[in-house]
Amino acid sequence: MSHDRAMVSSRQWGLLFVGWLLAVVSTVGSLFFSEVMDYVPCVLCWYQRIPMYALAVILGIALVTQDVNVVKYAQPLALIGVALAAFHCLLYLGYVPKGIQPCSQDIPCSEVKLQVWGFLTIPLMSLAAFLAIVFVLFLLKRSKP
């Protein structure tokens, strides 16, 4: 039995690989922060982990099966992640009023747990990763086999 599967170009495969790699590194990074560094994730961190962990699985399956149609499933997840991470960054910077902050006093979302080079925080790393995945998926959607 033969399966009719569209040929995937090396560029498309490379884009799938980059998207998957971004999601996996982000997933492993978040687990490193919580399990090795003992940073307890806040509510918004957990909400961001949900789409990122799903992206690692979905993009991994798409990579193995060479399914460029994954964009229609992965892009909404990545955009949800962008929205959550952007909200977290705004909260961290003090632009979100305390009344609508979803975090508890025990584990505040605005607490600085890590700051690299004086500005790079965990919420900003999350935002950068989601934006990079959105960009890679955009390029994948526009690429031809």
Secondary structure as UniProt FT lines:
FT   HELIX           10..31
FT   HELIX           32..36
FT   HELIX           43..65
FT   HELIX           68..70
FT   HELIX           71..92
FT   TURN            93..94
FT   HELIX           98..100
FT   TURN            109..110
FT   STRAND          115..116
FT   TURN            117..119
FT   STRAND          120..121
FT   HELIX           122..142
//
